[in-house]
Amino acid sequence: MRKINLKSVVWKEGKYYVSQCLDVEVSSFGKTKKESLDMLQEALELYFEDMPVPKKSAIKKPVLASVQLQLQHA
C-alpha cells in the first residue's frame, strides 16, 4: 500500500462546506468542515480505485492569486 499526500481546500457555500482536491479533480461537501473532508477522502479512495496514483511534482512556495476578467456581454 502506498500513501500519498494530497492538498485540498475547504470553503463554506450556503449551509454546506465544500472540499476540493487540488491535485485531481475530485470534490465533495458536508454540513461541517470535518464531514466535508471525510466525504472528500471517501471520494478520493473511490477515484483511485480506477485511476493510477499520479506522480507528484514538487511545487515550492506556491502563491494563491486572483485573476480578474472583464467580460463583454452581447
C-alpha positions in Angstrom: 0.0 0.0 0.0 1.3 3.4 -1.0 0.5 6.6 0.8 0.2 9.9 -0.9 -0.5 13.4 0.4 -3.0 15.4 -1.5 -3.7 19.1 -1.0 -7.3 20.3 -0.6 -9.2 23.4 0.0 -12.4 23.8 2.0 -14.9 26.7 2.0 -18.4 27.4 3.1 -21.1 27.7 0.4 -24.5 28.4 1.7 -25.2 26.0 4.6 -22.6 23.4 3.4 -18.8 23.1 3.4 -17.3 22.2 0.0 -13.9 20.4 -0.1 -11.9 20.2 -3.3 -8.7 18.3 -4.0 -6.2 20.5 -5.7 -4.2 17.6 -7.2 -7.0 15.8 -9.0 -10.5 17.0 -10.0 -12.5 15.5 -7.1 -14.7 17.4 -4.7 -17.3 16.7 -2.1 -19.4 18.5 0.6 -20.8 18.2 4.1 -22.5 20.0 6.9 -19.2 20.6 8.7 -15.6 21.0 7.6 -14.7 17.6 9.1 -17.7 15.9 7.3 -16.7 17.6 4.1 -13.1 16.4 4.3 -14.2 12.9 5.4 -16.5 12.7 2.3 -13.7 14.0 0.1 -11.4 11.3 1.4 -14.0 8.7 0.6 -14.5 10.2 -2.9 -10.7 10.1 -3.5 -10.5 6.5 -2.4 -13.2 5.6 -4.9 -11.5 7.7 -7.6 -8.1 6.0 -7.2 -9.7 2.5 -7.3 -9.9 3.0 -11.1 -7.2 5.6 -11.7 -3.4 5.3 -11.3 -1.9 7.3 -8.5 -0.3 10.4 -10.0 3.3 11.2 -9.6 3.6 14.4 -7.6 5.8 17.1 -8.7 7.3 19.4 -6.1 5.8 22.8 -6.0 7.9 25.2 -4.0 6.4 28.4 -2.5 3.0 28.4 -4.2 1.1 31.7 -4.2 -2.7 32.0 -4.1 -3.6 34.6 -6.7 -6.7 36.2 -8.1 -7.3 36.8 -11.7 -9.8 39.5 -12.8 -11.6 39.2 -16.1 -13.7 41.8 -17.8 -16.3 40.1 -19.9 -18.3 41.8 -22.5 -21.8 40.5 -22.9 -23.5 40.8 -26.3 
